[in-house]
Amino acid sequence: FLYQQALRRAYAQHDRSLDMHVSHIRRKLLAVGYEAARVDTVWGKGYVLVRAGA
């Protein structure tokens, strides 16, 4: 669902585009010093925003 909503195309198993977008988001959050939360991968499900210290 996230793949289709974010990329506006049908799911492709070996397409790493969404992973790259999340990687860029993580990098940008670190660059601005955002430490209140992090984006974690939930294997087989997607991503979750986790508060620091949790």
mmCIF file of the N, C-alpha and C atoms, coordinates in Angstrom:
data_MODEL
# 
_entry.id   MODEL 
# 
loop_
_atom_site.group_PDB 
_atom_site.id 
_atom_site.type_symbol 
_atom_site.label_atom_id 
_atom_site.label_alt_id 
_atom_site.label_comp_id 
_atom_site.label_asym_id 
_atom_site.label_entity_id 
_atom_site.label_seq_id 
_atom_site.pdbx_PDB_ins_code 
_atom_site.Cartn_x 
_atom_site.Cartn_y 
_atom_site.Cartn_z 
_atom_site.occupancy 
_atom_site.B_iso_or_equiv 
_atom_site.pdbx_formal_charge 
_atom_site.auth_seq_id 
_atom_site.auth_comp_id 
_atom_site.auth_asym_id 
_atom_site.auth_atom_id 
_atom_site.pdbx_PDB_model_num 
ATOM 1   N N  . PHE A 1 1  ? 0.815  -1.201 0.000  1.00 0.00 ? 1  PHE A N  1 
ATOM 2   C CA . PHE A 1 1  ? 0.000  0.000  0.000  1.00 0.00 ? 1  PHE A CA 1 
ATOM 3   C C  . PHE A 1 1  ? 0.857  1.264  0.000  1.00 0.00 ? 1  PHE A C  1 
ATOM 4   N N  . LEU A 1 2  ? 1.837  1.336  0.889  1.00 0.00 ? 2  LEU A N  1 
ATOM 5   C CA . LEU A 1 2  ? 2.709  2.510  0.954  1.00 0.00 ? 2  LEU A CA 1 
ATOM 6   C C  . LEU A 1 2  ? 3.439  2.707  -0.371 1.00 0.00 ? 2  LEU A C  1 
ATOM 7   N N  . TYR A 1 3  ? 3.942  1.620  -0.931 1.00 0.00 ? 3  TYR A N  1 
ATOM 8   C CA . TYR A 1 3  ? 4.646  1.660  -2.208 1.00 0.00 ? 3  TYR A CA 1 
ATOM 9   C C  . TYR A 1 3  ? 3.755  2.289  -3.279 1.00 0.00 ? 3  TYR A C  1 
ATOM 10  N N  . GLN A 1 4  ? 2.535  1.796  -3.379 1.00 0.00 ? 4  GLN A N  1 
ATOM 11  C CA . GLN A 1 4  ? 1.622  2.281  -4.414 1.00 0.00 ? 4  GLN A CA 1 
ATOM 12  C C  . GLN A 1 4  ? 1.214  3.731  -4.183 1.00 0.00 ? 4  GLN A C  1 
ATOM 13  N N  . GLN A 1 5  ? 1.020  4.118  -2.923 1.00 0.00 ? 5  GLN A N  1 
ATOM 14  C CA . GLN A 1 5  ? 0.639  5.496  -2.620 1.00 0.00 ? 5  GLN A CA 1 
ATOM 15  C C  . GLN A 1 5  ? 1.790  6.472  -2.850 1.00 0.00 ? 5  GLN A C  1 
ATOM 16  N N  . ALA A 1 6  ? 2.977  6.097  -2.433 1.00 0.00 ? 6  ALA A N  1 
ATOM 17  C CA . ALA A 1 6  ? 4.130  6.997  -2.538 1.00 0.00 ? 6  ALA A CA 1 
ATOM 18  C C  . ALA A 1 6  ? 4.649  7.119  -3.966 1.00 0.00 ? 6  ALA A C  1 
ATOM 19  N N  . LEU A 1 7  ? 4.676  6.004  -4.680 1.00 0.00 ? 7  LEU A N  1 
ATOM 20  C CA . LEU A 1 7  ? 5.290  6.002  -6.008 1.00 0.00 ? 7  LEU A CA 1 
ATOM 21  C C  . LEU A 1 7  ? 4.289  6.056  -7.151 1.00 0.00 ? 7  LEU A C  1 
ATOM 22  N N  . ARG A 1 8  ? 3.010  5.895  -6.819 1.00 0.00 ? 8  ARG A N  1 
ATOM 23  C CA . ARG A 1 8  ? 1.934  5.977  -7.822 1.00 0.00 ? 8  ARG A CA 1 
ATOM 24  C C  . ARG A 1 8  ? 2.110  4.974  -8.964 1.00 0.00 ? 8  ARG A C  1 
ATOM 25  N N  . ARG A 1 9  ? 2.496  3.740  -8.602 1.00 0.00 ? 9  ARG A N  1 
ATOM 26  C CA . ARG A 1 9  ? 2.607  2.683  -9.608 1.00 0.00 ? 9  ARG A CA 1 
ATOM 27  C C  . ARG A 1 9  ? 2.433  1.329  -8.928 1.00 0.00 ? 9  ARG A C  1 
ATOM 28  N N  . ALA A 1 10 ? 2.250  0.308  -9.727 1.00 0.00 ? 10 ALA A N  1 
ATOM 29  C CA . ALA A 1 10 ? 2.042  -1.039 -9.196 1.00 0.00 ? 10 ALA A CA 1 
ATOM 30  C C  . ALA A 1 10 ? 3.299  -1.534 -8.485 1.00 0.00 ? 10 ALA A C  1 
ATOM 31  N N  . TYR A 1 11 ? 3.085  -2.372 -7.480 1.00 0.00 ? 11 TYR A N  1 
ATOM 32  C CA . TYR A 1 11 ? 4.191  -2.930 -6.698 1.00 0.00 ? 11 TYR A CA 1 
ATOM 33  C C  . TYR A 1 11 ? 5.078  -3.816 -7.562 1.00 0.00 ? 11 TYR A C  1 
ATOM 34  N N  . ALA A 1 12 ? 6.380  -3.654 -7.427 1.00 0.00 ? 12 ALA A N  1 
ATOM 35  C CA . ALA A 1 12 ? 7.372  -4.493 -8.099 1.00 0.00 ? 12 ALA A CA 1 
ATOM 36  C C  . ALA A 1 12 ? 8.324  -5.006 -7.020 1.00 0.00 ? 12 ALA A C  1 
ATOM 37  N N  . GLN A 1 13 ? 8.415  -6.306 -6.877 1.00 0.00 ? 13 GLN A N  1 
ATOM 38  C CA . GLN A 1 13 ? 9.139  -6.926 -5.773 1.00 0.00 ? 13 GLN A CA 1 
ATOM 39  C C  . GLN A 1 13 ? 10.589 -6.474 -5.638 1.00 0.00 ? 13 GLN A C  1 
ATOM 40  N N  . HIS A 1 14 ? 11.281 -6.289 -6.742 1.00 0.00 ? 14 HIS A N  1 
ATOM 41  C CA . HIS A 1 14 ? 12.714 -5.986 -6.679 1.00 0.00 ? 14 HIS A CA 1 
ATOM 42  C C  . HIS A 1 14 ? 13.032 -4.503 -6.860 1.00 0.00 ? 14 HIS A C  1 
ATOM 43  N N  . ASP A 1 15 ? 12.013 -3.669 -6.890 1.00 0.00 ? 15 ASP A N  1 
ATOM 44  C CA . ASP A 1 15 ? 12.210 -2.225 -7.029 1.00 0.00 ? 15 ASP A CA 1 
ATOM 45  C C  . ASP A 1 15 ? 12.593 -1.647 -5.670 1.00 0.00 ? 15 ASP A C  1 
ATOM 46  N N  . ARG A 1 16 ? 13.717 -0.973 -5.599 1.00 0.00 ? 16 ARG A N  1 
ATOM 47  C CA . ARG A 1 16 ? 14.222 -0.416 -4.337 1.00 0.00 ? 16 ARG A CA 1 
ATOM 48  C C  . ARG A 1 16 ? 13.930 1.081  -4.203 1.00 0.00 ? 16 ARG A C  1 
ATOM 49  N N  . SER A 1 17 ? 13.063 1.610  -5.043 1.00 0.00 ? 17 SER A N  1 
ATOM 50  C CA . SER A 1 17 ? 12.785 3.050  -5.034 1.00 0.00 ? 17 SER A CA 1 
ATOM 51  C C  . SER A 1 17 ? 12.281 3.552  -3.692 1.00 0.00 ? 17 SER A C  1 
ATOM 52  N N  . LEU A 1 18 ? 11.335 2.851  -3.089 1.00 0.00 ? 18 LEU A N  1 
ATOM 53  C CA . LEU A 1 18 ? 10.804 3.288  -1.803 1.00 0.00 ? 18 LEU A CA 1 
ATOM 54  C C  . LEU A 1 18 ? 11.887 3.245  -0.731 1.00 0.00 ? 18 LEU A C  1 
ATOM 55  N N  . ASP A 1 19 ? 12.716 2.210  -0.761 1.00 0.00 ? 19 ASP A N  1 
ATOM 56  C CA . ASP A 1 19 ? 13.828 2.116  0.192  1.00 0.00 ? 19 ASP A CA 1 
ATOM 57  C C  . ASP A 1 19 ? 14.761 3.314  0.060  1.00 0.00 ? 19 ASP A C  1 
ATOM 58  N N  . MET A 1 20 ? 15.005 3.724  -1.170 1.00 0.00 ? 20 MET A N  1 
ATOM 59  C CA . MET A 1 20 ? 15.878 4.875  -1.397 1.00 0.00 ? 20 MET A CA 1 
ATOM 60  C C  . MET A 1 20 ? 15.237 6.161  -0.879 1.00 0.00 ? 20 MET A C  1 
ATOM 61  N N  . HIS A 1 21 ? 13.936 6.326  -1.080 1.00 0.00 ? 21 HIS A N  1 
ATOM 62  C CA . HIS A 1 21 ? 13.242 7.507  -0.556 1.00 0.00 ? 21 HIS A CA 1 
ATOM 63  C C  . HIS A 1 21 ? 13.347 7.566  0.969  1.00 0.00 ? 21 HIS A C  1 
ATOM 64  N N  . VAL A 1 22 ? 13.125 6.436  1.620  1.00 0.00 ? 22 VAL A N  1 
ATOM 65  C CA . VAL A 1 22 ? 13.212 6.390  3.081  1.00 0.00 ? 22 VAL A CA 1 
ATOM 66  C C  . VAL A 1 22 ? 14.644 6.679  3.532  1.00 0.00 ? 22 VAL A C  1 
ATOM 67  N N  . SER A 1 23 ? 15.618 6.150  2.807  1.00 0.00 ? 23 SER A N  1 
ATOM 68  C CA . SER A 1 23 ? 17.017 6.419  3.122  1.00 0.00 ? 23 SER A CA 1 
ATOM 69  C C  . SER A 1 23 ? 17.311 7.918  3.059  1.00 0.00 ? 23 SER A C  1 
ATOM 70  N N  . HIS A 1 24 ? 16.789 8.590  2.043  1.00 0.00 ? 24 HIS A N  1 
ATOM 71  C CA . HIS A 1 24 ? 16.993 10.034 1.910  1.00 0.00 ? 24 HIS A CA 1 
ATOM 72  C C  . HIS A 1 24 ? 16.298 10.795 3.038  1.00 0.00 ? 24 HIS A C  1 
ATOM 73  N N  . ILE A 1 25 ? 15.117 10.352 3.424  1.00 0.00 ? 25 ILE A N  1 
ATOM 74  C CA . ILE A 1 25 ? 14.411 10.986 4.542  1.00 0.00 ? 25 ILE A CA 1 
ATOM 75  C C  . ILE A 1 25 ? 15.231 10.847 5.818  1.00 0.00 ? 25 ILE A C  1 
ATOM 76  N N  . ARG A 1 26 ? 15.762 9.652  6.057  1.00 0.00 ? 26 ARG A N  1 
ATOM 77  C CA . ARG A 1 26 ? 16.598 9.434  7.250  1.00 0.00 ? 26 ARG A CA 1 
ATOM 78  C C  . ARG A 1 26 ? 17.798 10.374 7.251  1.00 0.00 ? 26 ARG A C  1 
ATOM 79  N N  . ARG A 1 27 ? 18.459 10.487 6.100  1.00 0.00 ? 27 ARG A N  1 
ATOM 80  C CA . ARG A 1 27 ? 19.635 11.352 5.984  1.00 0.00 ? 27 ARG A CA 1 
ATOM 81  C C  . ARG A 1 27 ? 19.284 12.817 6.242  1.00 0.00 ? 27 ARG A C  1 
ATOM 82  N N  . LYS A 1 28 ? 18.158 13.253 5.693  1.00 0.00 ? 28 LYS A N  1 
ATOM 83  C CA . LYS A 1 28 ? 17.737 14.644 5.878  1.00 0.00 ? 28 LYS A CA 1 
ATOM 84  C C  . LYS A 1 28 ? 17.394 14.932 7.336  1.00 0.00 ? 28 LYS A C  1 
ATOM 85  N N  . LEU A 1 29 ? 16.751 13.984 8.002  1.00 0.00 ? 29 LEU A N  1 
ATOM 86  C CA . LEU A 1 29 ? 16.433 14.166 9.420  1.00 0.00 ? 29 LEU A CA 1 
ATOM 87  C C  . LEU A 1 29 ? 17.704 14.296 10.250 1.00 0.00 ? 29 LEU A C  1 
ATOM 88  N N  . LEU A 1 30 ? 18.691 13.466 9.956  1.00 0.00 ? 30 LEU A N  1 
ATOM 89  C CA . LEU A 1 30 ? 19.969 13.553 10.668 1.00 0.00 ? 30 LEU A CA 1 
ATOM 90  C C  . LEU A 1 30 ? 20.685 14.872 10.381 1.00 0.00 ? 30 LEU A C  1 
ATOM 91  N N  . ALA A 1 31 ? 20.611 15.329 9.134  1.00 0.00 ? 31 ALA A N  1 
ATOM 92  C CA . ALA A 1 31 ? 21.305 16.555 8.730  1.00 0.00 ? 31 ALA A CA 1 
ATOM 93  C C  . ALA A 1 31 ? 20.786 17.787 9.466  1.00 0.00 ? 31 ALA A C  1 
ATOM 94  N N  . VAL A 1 32 ? 19.501 17.792 9.789  1.00 0.00 ? 32 VAL A N  1 
ATOM 95  C CA . VAL A 1 32 ? 18.940 18.948 10.501 1.00 0.00 ? 32 VAL A CA 1 
ATOM 96  C C  . VAL A 1 32 ? 18.942 18.742 12.009 1.00 0.00 ? 32 VAL A C  1 
ATOM 97  N N  . GLY A 1 33 ? 19.532 17.633 12.448 1.00 0.00 ? 33 GLY A N  1 
ATOM 98  C CA . GLY A 1 33 ? 19.659 17.385 13.878 1.00 0.00 ? 33 GLY A CA 1 
ATOM 99  C C  . GLY A 1 33 ? 18.409 16.858 14.545 1.00 0.00 ? 33 GLY A C  1 
ATOM 100 N N  . TYR A 1 34 ? 17.503 16.295 13.768 1.00 0.00 ? 34 TYR A N  1 
ATOM 101 C CA . TYR A 1 34 ? 16.259 15.755 14.336 1.00 0.00 ? 34 TYR A CA 1 
ATOM 102 C C  . TYR A 1 34 ? 16.560 14.454 15.057 1.00 0.00 ? 34 TYR A C  1 
ATOM 103 N N  . GLU A 1 35 ? 16.422 14.479 16.372 1.00 0.00 ? 35 GLU A N  1 
ATOM 104 C CA . GLU A 1 35 ? 16.739 13.301 17.175 1.00 0.00 ? 35 GLU A CA 1 
ATOM 105 C C  . GLU A 1 35 ? 15.556 12.825 18.014 1.00 0.00 ? 35 GLU A C  1 
ATOM 106 N N  . ALA A 1 36 ? 14.377 13.421 17.824 1.00 0.00 ? 36 ALA A N  1 
ATOM 107 C CA . ALA A 1 36 ? 13.214 13.050 18.622 1.00 0.00 ? 36 ALA A CA 1 
ATOM 108 C C  . ALA A 1 36 ? 12.676 11.673 18.240 1.00 0.00 ? 36 ALA A C  1 
ATOM 109 N N  . ALA A 1 37 ? 12.974 11.243 17.023 1.00 0.00 ? 37 ALA A N  1 
ATOM 110 C CA . ALA A 1 37 ? 12.488 9.942  16.556 1.00 0.00 ? 37 ALA A CA 1 
ATOM 111 C C  . ALA A 1 37 ? 13.354 9.462  15.405 1.00 0.00 ? 37 ALA A C  1 
ATOM 112 N N  . ARG A 1 38 ? 13.171 8.184  15.062 1.00 0.00 ? 38 ARG A N  1 
ATOM 113 C CA . ARG A 1 38 ? 13.894 7.630  13.919 1.00 0.00 ? 38 ARG A CA 1 
ATOM 114 C C  . ARG A 1 38 ? 12.928 6.773  13.104 1.00 0.00 ? 38 ARG A C  1 
ATOM 115 N N  . VAL A 1 39 ? 13.261 6.542  11.846 1.00 0.00 ? 39 VAL A N  1 
ATOM 116 C CA . VAL A 1 39 ? 12.450 5.706  10.970 1.00 0.00 ? 39 VAL A CA 1 
ATOM 117 C C  . VAL A 1 39 ? 13.079 4.318  10.947 1.00 0.00 ? 39 VAL A C  1 
ATOM 118 N N  . ASP A 1 40 ? 12.349 3.337  11.449 1.00 0.00 ? 40 ASP A N  1 
ATOM 119 C CA . ASP A 1 40 ? 12.830 1.955  11.463 1.00 0.00 ? 40 ASP A CA 1 
ATOM 120 C C  . ASP A 1 40 ? 12.099 1.135  10.409 1.00 0.00 ? 40 ASP A C  1 
ATOM 121 N N  . THR A 1 41 ? 12.792 0.134  9.890  1.00 0.00 ? 41 THR A N  1 
ATOM 122 C CA . THR A 1 41 ? 12.196 -0.800 8.950  1.00 0.00 ? 41 THR A CA 1 
ATOM 123 C C  . THR A 1 41 ? 11.560 -1.945 9.717  1.00 0.00 ? 41 THR A C  1 
ATOM 124 N N  . VAL A 1 42 ? 10.333 -2.273 9.360  1.00 0.00 ? 42 VAL A N  1 
ATOM 125 C CA . VAL A 1 42 ? 9.647  -3.445 9.907  1.00 0.00 ? 42 VAL A CA 1 
ATOM 126 C C  . VAL A 1 42 ? 9.594  -4.442 8.763  1.00 0.00 ? 42 VAL A C  1 
ATOM 127 N N  . TRP A 1 43 ? 10.478 -5.433 8.819  1.00 0.00 ? 43 TRP A N  1 
ATOM 128 C CA . TRP A 1 43 ? 10.651 -6.362 7.713  1.00 0.00 ? 43 TRP A CA 1 
ATOM 129 C C  . TRP A 1 43 ? 9.327  -7.018 7.333  1.00 0.00 ? 43 TRP A C  1 
ATOM 130 N N  . GLY A 1 44 ? 9.033  -6.996 6.043  1.00 0.00 ? 44 GLY A N  1 
ATOM 131 C CA . GLY A 1 44 ? 7.816  -7.612 5.530  1.00 0.00 ? 44 GLY A CA 1 
ATOM 132 C C  . GLY A 1 44 ? 6.560  -6.781 5.717  1.00 0.00 ? 44 GLY A C  1 
ATOM 133 N N  . LYS A 1 45 ? 6.684  -5.631 6.383  1.00 0.00 ? 45 LYS A N  1 
ATOM 134 C CA . LYS A 1 45 ? 5.512  -4.789 6.663  1.00 0.00 ? 45 LYS A CA 1 
ATOM 135 C C  . LYS A 1 45 ? 5.656  -3.371 6.132  1.00 0.00 ? 45 LYS A C  1 
ATOM 136 N N  . GLY A 1 46 ? 6.782  -2.722 6.439  1.00 0.00 ? 46 GLY A N  1 
ATOM 137 C CA . GLY A 1 46 ? 6.960  -1.338 6.029  1.00 0.00 ? 46 GLY A CA 1 
ATOM 138 C C  . GLY A 1 46 ? 7.891  -0.591 6.958  1.00 0.00 ? 46 GLY A C  1 
ATOM 139 N N  . TYR A 1 47 ? 7.464  0.590  7.392  1.00 0.00 ? 47 TYR A N  1 
ATOM 140 C CA . TYR A 1 47 ? 8.300  1.450  8.218  1.00 0.00 ? 47 TYR A CA 1 
ATOM 141 C C  . TYR A 1 47 ? 7.497  1.962  9.397  1.00 0.00 ? 47 TYR A C  1 
ATOM 142 N N  . VAL A 1 48 ? 8.217  2.334  10.445 1.00 0.00 ? 48 VAL A N  1 
ATOM 143 C CA . VAL A 1 48 ? 7.569  2.885  11.632 1.00 0.00 ? 48 VAL A CA 1 
ATOM 144 C C  . VAL A 1 48 ? 8.445  4.008  12.181 1.00 0.00 ? 48 VAL A C  1 
ATOM 145 N N  . LEU A 1 49 ? 7.802  5.062  12.661 1.00 0.00 ? 49 LEU A N  1 
ATOM 146 C CA . LEU A 1 49 ? 8.509  6.165  13.297 1.00 0.00 ? 49 LEU A CA 1 
ATOM 147 C C  . LEU A 1 49 ? 8.573  5.857  14.785 1.00 0.00 ? 49 LEU A C  1 
ATOM 148 N N  . VAL A 1 50 ? 9.792  5.722  15.310 1.00 0.00 ? 50 VAL A N  1 
ATOM 149 C CA . VAL A 1 50 ? 10.003 5.322  16.703 1.00 0.00 ? 50 VAL A CA 1 
ATOM 150 C C  . VAL A 1 50 ? 10.599 6.494  17.468 1.00 0.00 ? 50 VAL A C  1 
ATOM 151 N N  . ARG A 1 51 ? 10.004 6.816  18.602 1.00 0.00 ? 51 ARG A N  1 
ATOM 152 C CA . ARG A 1 51 ? 10.539 7.885  19.444 1.00 0.00 ? 51 ARG A CA 1 
ATOM 153 C C  . ARG A 1 51 ? 11.890 7.492  20.007 1.00 0.00 ? 51 ARG A C  1 
ATOM 154 N N  . ALA A 1 52 ? 12.767 8.458  20.134 1.00 0.00 ? 52 ALA A N  1 
ATOM 155 C CA . ALA A 1 52 ? 14.093 8.214  20.712 1.00 0.00 ? 52 ALA A CA 1 
ATOM 156 C C  . ALA A 1 52 ? 13.933 7.717  22.143 1.00 0.00 ? 52 ALA A C  1 
ATOM 157 N N  . GLY A 1 53 ? 14.743 6.728  22.498 1.00 0.00 ? 53 GLY A N  1 
ATOM 158 C CA . GLY A 1 53 ? 14.687 6.170  23.835 1.00 0.00 ? 53 GLY A CA 1 
ATOM 159 C C  . GLY A 1 53 ? 13.645 5.084  24.011 1.00 0.00 ? 53 GLY A C  1 
ATOM 160 N N  . ALA A 1 54 ? 12.910 4.784  22.951 1.00 0.00 ? 54 ALA A N  1 
ATOM 161 C CA . ALA A 1 54 ? 11.862 3.744  23.046 1.00 0.00 ? 54 ALA A CA 1 
ATOM 162 C C  . ALA A 1 54 ? 12.416 2.375  22.698 1.00 0.00 ? 54 ALA A C  1 
# 
